[in-house]
Amino acid sequence: MNRTIFLLALGLVCGAAGATEAANDDSGLSFDDKLAACAACHGENGAKPILPEYPILAGQYPDYLASALKAYRDGRRQNPIMSMQIEALQLSDADIEQLATHFAGNPGVHPLAD
């Protein structure tokens, strides 16, 4: 079921990406396309994942997010969905830094003390 949802979302994003004229790199996808692919599972701005086992990206430290994405891309961290997503999006170091900065700058989960 999770895989089906992911593949449908990825297909929609990649299909829409074909119509996008402004691409940032050789992948043919703009930053907005890559951001939309992340949002398909992690929710808008990374704040509302579609499943409880998916992490909230909003408000995380940017260096942590960048490190995690690079580890998925380089095969040092394993997850079938993330591995397929990273490969499909062809994330460069610049993409990763931009995504990490974007998600880190969004409000995340409030600490329990609040």
CNS distance restraints for C-alpha pairs under 8 A (distance, minus, plus):
assign (resid   1 and name CA) (resid   5 and name CA) 6.30 0.50 0.50
assign (resid   2 and name CA) (resid   6 and name CA) 6.18 0.50 0.50
assign (resid   3 and name CA) (resid   7 and name CA) 6.06 0.50 0.50
assign (resid   3 and name CA) (resid  81 and name CA) 7.31 0.50 0.50
assign (resid   4 and name CA) (resid   8 and name CA) 6.11 0.50 0.50
assign (resid   5 and name CA) (resid   9 and name CA) 6.14 0.50 0.50
assign (resid   6 and name CA) (resid  10 and name CA) 6.00 0.50 0.50
assign (resid   6 and name CA) (resid  40 and name CA) 7.49 0.50 0.50
assign (resid   6 and name CA) (resid  41 and name CA) 7.19 0.50 0.50
assign (resid   6 and name CA) (resid  81 and name CA) 7.43 0.50 0.50
assign (resid   7 and name CA) (resid  11 and name CA) 5.96 0.50 0.50
assign (resid   8 and name CA) (resid  12 and name CA) 6.26 0.50 0.50
assign (resid   9 and name CA) (resid  13 and name CA) 6.21 0.50 0.50
assign (resid   9 and name CA) (resid  37 and name CA) 7.36 0.50 0.50
assign (resid   9 and name CA) (resid  40 and name CA) 5.87 0.50 0.50
assign (resid  10 and name CA) (resid  14 and name CA) 5.95 0.50 0.50
assign (resid  10 and name CA) (resid  37 and name CA) 6.34 0.50 0.50
assign (resid  10 and name CA) (resid  40 and name CA) 7.59 0.50 0.50
assign (resid  10 and name CA) (resid  85 and name CA) 7.80 0.50 0.50
assign (resid  11 and name CA) (resid  15 and name CA) 5.80 0.50 0.50
assign (resid  12 and name CA) (resid  16 and name CA) 6.09 0.50 0.50
assign (resid  13 and name CA) (resid  17 and name CA) 6.03 0.50 0.50
assign (resid  13 and name CA) (resid  33 and name CA) 6.62 0.50 0.50
assign (resid  13 and name CA) (resid  36 and name CA) 6.79 0.50 0.50
assign (resid  13 and name CA) (resid  37 and name CA) 6.00 0.50 0.50
assign (resid  14 and name CA) (resid  18 and name CA) 6.49 0.50 0.50
assign (resid  14 and name CA) (resid  29 and name CA) 7.99 0.50 0.50
assign (resid  14 and name CA) (resid  33 and name CA) 7.76 0.50 0.50
assign (resid  15 and name CA) (resid  19 and name CA) 7.41 0.50 0.50
assign (resid  16 and name CA) (resid  20 and name CA) 6.80 0.50 0.50
assign (resid  16 and name CA) (resid  33 and name CA) 7.99 0.50 0.50
assign (resid  17 and name CA) (resid  28 and name CA) 7.30 0.50 0.50
assign (resid  17 and name CA) (resid  29 and name CA) 5.80 0.50 0.50
assign (resid  17 and name CA) (resid  30 and name CA) 7.59 0.50 0.50
assign (resid  17 and name CA) (resid  33 and name CA) 6.12 0.50 0.50
assign (resid  18 and name CA) (resid  28 and name CA) 7.43 0.50 0.50
assign (resid  18 and name CA) (resid  29 and name CA) 7.86 0.50 0.50
assign (resid  20 and name CA) (resid  29 and name CA) 7.38 0.50 0.50
assign (resid  20 and name CA) (resid  30 and name CA) 7.38 0.50 0.50
assign (resid  22 and name CA) (resid  29 and name CA) 7.87 0.50 0.50
assign (resid  22 and name CA) (resid  30 and name CA) 6.13 0.50 0.50
assign (resid  23 and name CA) (resid  27 and name CA) 7.76 0.50 0.50
assign (resid  23 and name CA) (resid  28 and name CA) 5.16 0.50 0.50
assign (resid  23 and name CA) (resid  29 and name CA) 4.98 0.50 0.50
assign (resid  23 and name CA) (resid  30 and name CA) 4.21 0.50 0.50
assign (resid  23 and name CA) (resid  31 and name CA) 7.61 0.50 0.50
assign (resid  24 and name CA) (resid  28 and name CA) 7.08 0.50 0.50
assign (resid  24 and name CA) (resid  29 and name CA) 6.42 0.50 0.50
assign (resid  24 and name CA) (resid  30 and name CA) 4.96 0.50 0.50
assign (resid  24 and name CA) (resid  31 and name CA) 6.63 0.50 0.50
assign (resid  25 and name CA) (resid  29 and name CA) 6.92 0.50 0.50
assign (resid  25 and name CA) (resid  30 and name CA) 7.45 0.50 0.50
assign (resid  27 and name CA) (resid  89 and name CA) 6.76 0.50 0.50
assign (resid  27 and name CA) (resid  90 and name CA) 6.01 0.50 0.50
assign (resid  29 and name CA) (resid  33 and name CA) 5.67 0.50 0.50
assign (resid  29 and name CA) (resid  34 and name CA) 6.62 0.50 0.50
assign (resid  29 and name CA) (resid  89 and name CA) 7.36 0.50 0.50
assign (resid  30 and name CA) (resid  34 and name CA) 6.45 0.50 0.50
assign (resid  31 and name CA) (resid  35 and name CA) 6.05 0.50 0.50
assign (resid  31 and name CA) (resid  95 and name CA) 7.28 0.50 0.50
assign (resid  32 and name CA) (resid  36 and name CA) 6.05 0.50 0.50
assign (resid  33 and name CA) (resid  37 and name CA) 6.29 0.50 0.50
assign (resid  34 and name CA) (resid  38 and name CA) 6.48 0.50 0.50
assign (resid  34 and name CA) (resid  89 and name CA) 6.50 0.50 0.50
assign (resid  35 and name CA) (resid  39 and name CA) 6.24 0.50 0.50
assign (resid  35 and name CA) (resid  99 and name CA) 7.15 0.50 0.50
assign (resid  36 and name CA) (resid  40 and name CA) 6.24 0.50 0.50
assign (resid  36 and name CA) (resid  44 and name CA) 7.95 0.50 0.50
assign (resid  37 and name CA) (resid  41 and name CA) 7.59 0.50 0.50
assign (resid  37 and name CA) (resid  85 and name CA) 7.94 0.50 0.50
assign (resid  38 and name CA) (resid  42 and name CA) 5.94 0.50 0.50
assign (resid  38 and name CA) (resid  43 and name CA) 7.43 0.50 0.50
assign (resid  38 and name CA) (resid  46 and name CA) 7.44 0.50 0.50
assign (resid  39 and name CA) (resid  43 and name CA) 4.26 0.50 0.50
assign (resid  39 and name CA) (resid  44 and name CA) 5.02 0.50 0.50
assign (resid  39 and name CA) (resid  45 and name CA) 6.71 0.50 0.50
assign (resid  39 and name CA) (resid  46 and name CA) 6.16 0.50 0.50
assign (resid  39 and name CA) (resid  49 and name CA) 7.90 0.50 0.50
assign (resid  40 and name CA) (resid  44 and name CA) 7.90 0.50 0.50
assign (resid  40 and name CA) (resid  50 and name CA) 7.77 0.50 0.50
assign (resid  41 and name CA) (resid  49 and name CA) 5.60 0.50 0.50
assign (resid  41 and name CA) (resid  50 and name CA) 5.48 0.50 0.50
assign (resid  41 and name CA) (resid  51 and name CA) 7.62 0.50 0.50
assign (resid  41 and name CA) (resid  54 and name CA) 7.33 0.50 0.50
assign (resid  42 and name CA) (resid  46 and name CA) 4.81 0.50 0.50
assign (resid  42 and name CA) (resid  47 and name CA) 6.67 0.50 0.50
assign (resid  42 and name CA) (resid  48 and name CA) 5.86 0.50 0.50
assign (resid  42 and name CA) (resid  49 and name CA) 3.84 0.50 0.50
assign (resid  42 and name CA) (resid  50 and name CA) 6.25 0.50 0.50
assign (resid  42 and name CA) (resid  54 and name CA) 6.63 0.50 0.50
assign (resid  42 and name CA) (resid  55 and name CA) 6.94 0.50 0.50
assign (resid  42 and name CA) (resid  56 and name CA) 6.47 0.50 0.50
assign (resid  42 and name CA) (resid  57 and name CA) 7.08 0.50 0.50
assign (resid  43 and name CA) (resid  47 and name CA) 5.77 0.50 0.50
assign (resid  43 and name CA) (resid  48 and name CA) 4.46 0.50 0.50
assign (resid  43 and name CA) (resid  49 and name CA) 4.75 0.50 0.50
assign (resid  43 and name CA) (resid  50 and name CA) 6.41 0.50 0.50
assign (resid  44 and name CA) (resid  48 and name CA) 6.59 0.50 0.50
assign (resid  45 and name CA) (resid  57 and name CA) 7.79 0.50 0.50
assign (resid  45 and name CA) (resid  58 and name CA) 6.32 0.50 0.50
assign (resid  45 and name CA) (resid 102 and name CA) 7.82 0.50 0.50
assign (resid  45 and name CA) (resid 103 and name CA) 6.18 0.50 0.50
assign (resid  45 and name CA) (resid 106 and name CA) 6.52 0.50 0.50
assign (resid  46 and name CA) (resid  56 and name CA) 5.73 0.50 0.50
assign (resid  46 and name CA) (resid  57 and name CA) 4.67 0.50 0.50
assign (resid  46 and name CA) (resid  58 and name CA) 4.87 0.50 0.50
assign (resid  46 and name CA) (resid 103 and name CA) 6.18 0.50 0.50
assign (resid  46 and name CA) (resid 106 and name CA) 7.91 0.50 0.50
assign (resid  47 and name CA) (resid  56 and name CA) 5.38 0.50 0.50
assign (resid  47 and name CA) (resid  57 and name CA) 6.26 0.50 0.50
assign (resid  47 and name CA) (resid  58 and name CA) 5.08 0.50 0.50
assign (resid  47 and name CA) (resid 106 and name CA) 7.84 0.50 0.50
assign (resid  47 and name CA) (resid 107 and name CA) 7.59 0.50 0.50
assign (resid  47 and name CA) (resid 108 and name CA) 6.19 0.50 0.50
assign (resid  47 and name CA) (resid 109 and name CA) 7.91 0.50 0.50
assign (resid  48 and name CA) (resid  56 and name CA) 6.57 0.50 0.50
assign (resid  49 and name CA) (resid  54 and name CA) 5.75 0.50 0.50
assign (resid  49 and name CA) (resid  55 and name CA) 6.69 0.50 0.50
assign (resid  49 and name CA) (resid  56 and name CA) 6.27 0.50 0.50
assign (resid  50 and name CA) (resid  54 and name CA) 7.26 0.50 0.50
assign (resid  56 and name CA) (resid  60 and name CA) 7.97 0.50 0.50
assign (resid  56 and name CA) (resid 108 and name CA) 7.28 0.50 0.50
assign (resid  56 and name CA) (resid 109 and name CA) 7.86 0.50 0.50
assign (resid  57 and name CA) (resid  65 and name CA) 7.66 0.50 0.50
assign (resid  57 and name CA) (resid 103 and name CA) 5.81 0.50 0.50
assign (resid  57 and name CA) (resid 104 and name CA) 7.16 0.50 0.50
assign (resid  57 and name CA) (resid 108 and name CA) 7.40 0.50 0.50
assign (resid  58 and name CA) (resid 103 and name CA) 4.73 0.50 0.50
assign (resid  58 and name CA) (resid 104 and name CA) 5.49 0.50 0.50
assign (resid  58 and name CA) (resid 105 and name CA) 7.06 0.50 0.50
assign (resid  58 and name CA) (resid 106 and name CA) 5.01 0.50 0.50
assign (resid  58 and name CA) (resid 107 and name CA) 5.74 0.50 0.50
assign (resid  58 and name CA) (resid 108 and name CA) 4.53 0.50 0.50
assign (resid  58 and name CA) (resid 109 and name CA) 7.70 0.50 0.50
assign (resid  59 and name CA) (resid 103 and name CA) 6.36 0.50 0.50
assign (resid  59 and name CA) (resid 104 and name CA) 4.44 0.50 0.50
assign (resid  59 and name CA) (resid 105 and name CA) 6.10 0.50 0.50
assign (resid  59 and name CA) (resid 106 and name CA) 5.39 0.50 0.50
assign (resid  59 and name CA) (resid 107 and name CA) 5.15 0.50 0.50
assign (resid  59 and name CA) (resid 108 and name CA) 4.17 0.50 0.50
assign (resid  59 and name CA) (resid 109 and name CA) 7.21 0.50 0.50
assign (resid  60 and name CA) (resid  64 and name CA) 7.18 0.50 0.50
assign (resid  60 and name CA) (resid  65 and name CA) 6.89 0.50 0.50
assign (resid  60 and name CA) (resid 103 and name CA) 7.08 0.50 0.50
assign (resid  60 and name CA) (resid 104 and name CA) 5.00 0.50 0.50
assign (resid  60 and name CA) (resid 108 and name CA) 7.17 0.50 0.50
assign (resid  61 and name CA) (resid  65 and name CA) 6.43 0.50 0.50
assign (resid  61 and name CA) (resid 100 and name CA) 7.93 0.50 0.50
assign (resid  61 and name CA) (resid 104 and name CA) 5.67 0.50 0.50
assign (resid  62 and name CA) (resid  66 and name CA) 6.08 0.50 0.50
assign (resid  62 and name CA) (resid  97 and name CA) 7.75 0.50 0.50
assign (resid  62 and name CA) (resid 100 and name CA) 4.80 0.50 0.50
assign (resid  62 and name CA) (resid 101 and name CA) 5.47 0.50 0.50
assign (resid  62 and name CA) (resid 103 and name CA) 7.53 0.50 0.50
assign (resid  62 and name CA) (resid 104 and name CA) 5.28 0.50 0.50
assign (resid  63 and name CA) (resid  67 and name CA) 5.96 0.50 0.50
assign (resid  63 and name CA) (resid 100 and name CA) 7.23 0.50 0.50
assign (resid  64 and name CA) (resid  68 and name CA) 6.12 0.50 0.50
assign (resid  65 and name CA) (resid  69 and name CA) 6.19 0.50 0.50
assign (resid  65 and name CA) (resid 100 and name CA) 5.30 0.50 0.50
assign (resid  66 and name CA) (resid  70 and name CA) 6.12 0.50 0.50
assign (resid  66 and name CA) (resid  96 and name CA) 5.69 0.50 0.50
assign (resid  66 and name CA) (resid  97 and name CA) 5.94 0.50 0.50
assign (resid  66 and name CA) (resid  99 and name CA) 7.88 0.50 0.50
assign (resid  66 and name CA) (resid 100 and name CA) 5.45 0.50 0.50
assign (resid  67 and name CA) (resid  71 and name CA) 6.09 0.50 0.50
assign (resid  68 and name CA) (resid  72 and name CA) 6.30 0.50 0.50
assign (resid  68 and name CA) (resid  77 and name CA) 7.48 0.50 0.50
assign (resid  69 and name CA) (resid  73 and name CA) 6.15 0.50 0.50
assign (resid  69 and name CA) (resid  86 and name CA) 7.83 0.50 0.50
assign (resid  69 and name CA) (resid  96 and name CA) 6.65 0.50 0.50
assign (resid  70 and name CA) (resid  74 and name CA) 5.95 0.50 0.50
assign (resid  70 and name CA) (resid  93 and name CA) 7.69 0.50 0.50
assign (resid  70 and name CA) (resid  96 and name CA) 7.36 0.50 0.50
assign (resid  71 and name CA) (resid  75 and name CA) 5.94 0.50 0.50
assign (resid  71 and name CA) (resid  76 and name CA) 4.83 0.50 0.50
assign (resid  71 and name CA) (resid  77 and name CA) 5.07 0.50 0.50
assign (resid  72 and name CA) (resid  76 and name CA) 6.08 0.50 0.50
assign (resid  72 and name CA) (resid  77 and name CA) 4.77 0.50 0.50
assign (resid  72 and name CA) (resid  78 and name CA) 6.18 0.50 0.50
assign (resid  72 and name CA) (resid  79 and name CA) 7.59 0.50 0.50
assign (resid  72 and name CA) (resid  82 and name CA) 6.80 0.50 0.50
assign (resid  72 and name CA) (resid  83 and name CA) 5.93 0.50 0.50
assign (resid  72 and name CA) (resid  86 and name CA) 7.11 0.50 0.50
assign (resid  73 and name CA) (resid  83 and name CA) 6.75 0.50 0.50
assign (resid  73 and name CA) (resid  86 and name CA) 5.88 0.50 0.50
assign (resid  73 and name CA) (resid  87 and name CA) 7.06 0.50 0.50
assign (resid  73 and name CA) (resid  91 and name CA) 7.64 0.50 0.50
assign (resid  75 and name CA) (resid  83 and name CA) 7.77 0.50 0.50
assign (resid  78 and name CA) (resid  82 and name CA) 7.70 0.50 0.50
assign (resid  78 and name CA) (resid  83 and name CA) 6.77 0.50 0.50
assign (resid  79 and name CA) (resid  83 and name CA) 5.79 0.50 0.50
assign (resid  80 and name CA) (resid  84 and name CA) 6.23 0.50 0.50
assign (resid  81 and name CA) (resid  85 and name CA) 6.11 0.50 0.50
assign (resid  82 and name CA) (resid  86 and name CA) 5.93 0.50 0.50
assign (resid  83 and name CA) (resid  87 and name CA) 6.18 0.50 0.50
assign (resid  84 and name CA) (resid  88 and name CA) 6.07 0.50 0.50
assign (resid  85 and name CA) (resid  89 and name CA) 6.08 0.50 0.50
assign (resid  86 and name CA) (resid  90 and name CA) 5.96 0.50 0.50
assign (resid  86 and name CA) (resid  91 and name CA) 6.19 0.50 0.50
assign (resid  87 and name CA) (resid  91 and name CA) 7.46 0.50 0.50
assign (resid  91 and name CA) (resid  95 and name CA) 5.55 0.50 0.50
assign (resid  91 and name CA) (resid  96 and name CA) 6.31 0.50 0.50
assign (resid  92 and name CA) (resid  96 and name CA) 6.24 0.50 0.50
assign (resid  93 and name CA) (resid  97 and name CA) 6.19 0.50 0.50
assign (resid  94 and name CA) (resid  98 and name CA) 6.12 0.50 0.50
assign (resid  95 and name CA) (resid  99 and name CA) 6.05 0.50 0.50
assign (resid  96 and name CA) (resid 100 and name CA) 5.99 0.50 0.50
assign (resid  97 and name CA) (resid 101 and name CA) 6.09 0.50 0.50
assign (resid  98 and name CA) (resid 102 and name CA) 6.12 0.50 0.50
assign (resid  99 and name CA) (resid 103 and name CA) 6.19 0.50 0.50
assign (resid 100 and name CA) (resid 104 and name CA) 5.94 0.50 0.50
assign (resid 101 and name CA) (resid 105 and name CA) 6.10 0.50 0.50
assign (resid 102 and name CA) (resid 106 and name CA) 6.89 0.50 0.50
assign (resid 110 and name CA) (resid 114 and name CA) 6.60 0.50 0.50
